[in-house]
Each structure stands twice: as structure tokens, then as C-alpha cells.
């Protein structure tokens, strides 16, 4: 297995070298990225013709590293994280060939940014409660409703959209999944200011938005099944990157501790050490998960990583604000910024403390995550519910 | 490169140990034994240590061992923790680490076959670090060592004394072992009283300090694997119970208050496993990070096992509080192990130095 992988990695490096021989990495950025996609070197585990080579997923870093080494431009994945992390795998799995060819290349190159129109004021963790309606009108669907917590919507061209197409059916049925054109009439995007003062997210108001049936993803009424593909990929994409010791938020706290001897107290010392230990345990768990994924043994540890990451970020940032004492009373900036990508480590300690409140809410609340662990990992029975 | 997974050989080893324990040391047998004078199970040790060849897992083949390493020893300890098995495997493994450091090649042969059980004669609560001997050396040894784990069934005692590390026959003249009524009856402690006991010095000065320190570090790292096994049993058993037990017309395990607590236990056991694997991997590869990994393991895994055992008792309700249910064996093992090789706060203090986080 390992030998096969080594050989496959060598072949991929040869392919990248041949590609670089024909395409100047220092020329036009978009042209270069388009050519890379067409050569199957965008995401190697995607099928031939759709940016990939049908190769094992864990060989992607080999390709990425070879391009980085050549000084080639990347596709700035953090600027289109929903497109790459959630829309693309859902399109690949449930889309038609026409949809594949229309959407995947500009998505990967970053020419078209994507966002996600799932959550609503009345449907957060209980996502199957969406009430945005899509009504059939000839070859079109007419969509009306309100979405919320939509990151990237102010920059996105396209959205993945979950809407109700049959209100008579119980709530997990009667939903349909669409690709929504945000440039069309009837779409209004408003910044949603959050407790940090900035607006990473948006509210999106849809009023009689017309979508051709060709933008439907999956069968009518099967939207929940399609959405599950998206949500599975959401949880995988959070907190998966390997970090060195003290590489995350704990590193900021320990730096303050080392730099500021004047702030140290015995009680705080033990608290810092406890957090250091927890951070190291979470880091090693993420590393172990990654090693298992590389070996083709996906496990449920991703849920543990996300839950720990949220709890730790909150505990560490809270401790840091208190450790700073008088300085912890001061904040850098309350202005309404429109950030383009999440910045969980940037800015000051008070910002991190406030932003970390969102870590246990976004991408599934910690409470919902515990339910998922209890039911899907431990096999415990569901609580009785009245909505099915 | 660090490897935190289990490979196929390790999984096969786990299966064979688990099968053996299922057949020869079910919890009912362990429970029956702890009501006796001595809980140690010599028959189980023979099957495990000698027949399966696990006593010498970490001893090189050239010296009579199985030529595996401490990653494999850790896998065995996970299963022994899972079964709260009353065998001196941990103590023996720690002694093997000391003997390997001392290059005691003659001795390692008989220790590797499991024919002779060796233990490092230090209090079980000793954190890793330079030894503080309570025994006066100079040939015949005199002094008392209190609260030693796994020493009752031992044949050989490795005794840190004021002038080096000595080898003492456990049944020899001038040696008495006084059993202690122990919190963990599946790992009984004893006090060792030496009164002019003849010993052979196998290391002196820095070499002796190094051997004992290495062994204690190994103990802290390996104990974490046992703690993972204890915690995993507590989690699995509790999950099964709350699926079956009905109250208010539905399974107890369908209540969110119960589910969330078990989800949290699962998360911490998952993390403890990664931490313990890291410690075992560092130990096996003589990594420079071994002292950090061992301290981290005991700063984290002990509490995970205690919490899992406490939740096990609690979520079993009334039956969890009875002697007839095995939950208490795990609670006692977990709480004792949280003190073994140093409590978590001592390991955090050590990490403060190792990670440059001064107080």
C-alpha cells in the first residue's frame, strides 16, 4: 500500500512538472488556474474532466505542495470555503453533468464565490423546519423566504438553497435543493451585525426569485437527503488541519504568560497548565484523526475535535482576557467591518473571547453535536419527537 | 514520525489478549478474588506472561524477549485495564524498562519469559524524577518502602538505595512484605521492610538515577494506556445499560441529560486514547519528547478514567452502588491509578518546567 502510494505520488509530481513546463505559473492567475483544473490537477480525487484524476484523496497534498514549490498561484480556498468545502462535493454527488460543467471550474478557480442558504430565523439546528417556499411555475420555480447566518453572501454569485416545495408533507420530506443565482431580481443581501461589531454574516431576503428547473439539485422532494451530503462535509471541514504544539489559540495565551511575568499568580498558573494539557490532548486527537483518514480509516473523532475546539477556544480566550487584567478591559474596535474570511486568531484577546462564543453555535451547536455523538456513535435511542 | 494509530499486529495482539481475559478472567472471577486475602491471579499471569509471551514484549529477541516494544506493551495494558485484571503486568513492564537501561542481560532472559516477576520497589505514588531512596545501601540493605504496587507476587525487587540500584530476592533473608489494605483491591500494595537484606548493586550514581527515572517515566506513560482501557470499559458498559434500562416509559439512554454526559465521556476517552498513544509511541522510540508525553499522559488520562468510572456508577443508579456490580472495581482502579506515578497536579508542575511555563 505504502509503496503503491509512493509510486502514485511520484507520477503525480511528474504530471505537475509537465504541466508547469507548458504553463507559466507567473502569468495570468485565472488562466493558470483554469488550465490546472482542465489538466485534472485541481482536486485529484474528483473524476477526470471535472478537475480531477480519480486518484486517492490523500494524495492531494502532494499536488498542492508541488505547485507551492513552483511559486504557482493558489485558488485562495479560504475565500470560497463554502463553495469548495460544501457546494462542490454536493454538486459532484447530486448534480447533473450539465451542472458539473457549468459550476465546478469557476467554483474551484474562485471566479465564482458560493454561499449557503440553509438556516432561517425559525430553523437553525432544526434545519428541517425551513419555511422558504419554492413554487413551480412552468419551467421555473418561484422562491420566497428569508435566510440568515449566510457568510460570504455579500461576495457570492451562487448559493446552495434548501426550500420547501410541498408544505403538506411532514417536515423532513417535501423539501427540494436548488442552486440559487444571487445576481437575479428579488435577492436582497443585508449585513447581519454580530456581537463583535463586525458583520461576517448576512440576512438574505428572497422575494419571488425565479429559478429555472435546471438549477434544481436532486429530485423534487429529496432536498433533505441532498442537504445531508452538504452537512456531512461541513463537519469534516471544521478543525481538521494538523497543528504544531501551541499552534492555535493556546499559543497566544502562553506567549502572554511568558512575556508578562507581572501578571502571573499561582491560581492562574494552574489554570494555564490545565488549558495547555487540554489543548495538547485536542491537538493529538486531531492528529490521530488525520492519520486515520490518510490510512483510509475514517472515524467519528471529527465530532470530538469540533466539540473540544469550541470549548477550548472559549476557555482559553476567557482566561486570556482575565489574565490581562486592566488591559482586558479595553477593546480594539467596534466598527462594522465586513470580513471576507473567518479570523479566529486575529486581533486582540477581547475580540477572540467574543468571537469564540460563536464556535459552539456555528456548524452545529455543541448541544446538537452531543446528540449526534450519543445517537450515531454510541447508538443511544433518540428522544421521542413530535415533528416526524 | 509519530504514529498514533494501531497497526494490524497491535490489533491482533489486542484480540488475543481480550479473548484470553474473556475466557480466564471475567469480572465475576475478579470480584470473587478481591474478597480473598490476595487478589493476584497467578494462573492468569502464567497464561499471559509465559504462554502468550507477553512478559518480555519489550525485551529484544537476542535477550530472550519477543522483540516488540512499548507500543505493544501499551496495547496489552489497555486490555488489562478493561478487565481490571489482577496481574502485575504494569509493575513488571516498569522493571523491564529499568533493567534495559542497566543492561542487565542475564536477568532479562528469565524476566522476559515471565518465570520471574520483577518490580521496581518504589511507592506507587512516586512521580517521575530522581529517586529519593528510603533504603540505606552498602551491601546489605536496610529501610522501609511503603505502598509498593505489584510487589506481593514479585520474585525480584529492584531497590533504589542511597548508593545505587540493587537487585534483591523478594523471598530472600531480611525481606518482609506487609500487605496493605488497598483502595484498589485488584492492584494490591504492600510495604517492604528490609533488615540487612543482601542485594546485588546493578547501577550506581548517575546510571542508577537514570535507570529509575527512565522506569518511572515509562510507568507514567504506560499507566495511561491502562487508564484508557478502564475508561473505555466504563463507557461501553454504561452505554449498554442505559439502552436497556427503562424508566418513565422509555430507555434511560434516550434522555438528553444522560446522552450529553455520555457524549462528553466519549469525547474525553477519544482524546485520552490519542494522548496515551502518543506517550507509548514516544516511549517506544526513545523520543526526546518522552518526558513531556508521559507528564501529559498523567496530567490528562487519570482524570478521564476517574470521570468515566464515576459516571458509570452514577448512571447505573442503585445497581451501580452495589458490591455485586463490577463498577466499583473500575472506580477503585481509576482513582488509585490517578495517584499512581504522581497525581495530575505534580505532572502539571513538571510540564510547567518542560514547556517553559514558569509559575
Interface residues (C-beta under 8 A of the other chain):
Chain A: X254 X257 X258 X261 X264 X266 X269 X270 X272 X273 X274 X276 X277 X278 X280 X281 X282 X284 X285 X287 X288 X291 X292 X295 X297 X301 X303 X304 X307 X308 X367 X369 X370 X371 X373 X374 X375 X377 X378 X379 X380 X381 X382 X383 X384
Chain B: X2 X3 X4 X5 X235 X239 X242 X243 X250 X251 X253 X254 X255 X256 X258 X259 X260 X262 X263 X264 X266 X267 X270 X271 X272 X273 X274 X275 X277 X278 X296 X299 X300 X345 X348 X349 X351 X352 X355 X356 X357 X358 X359
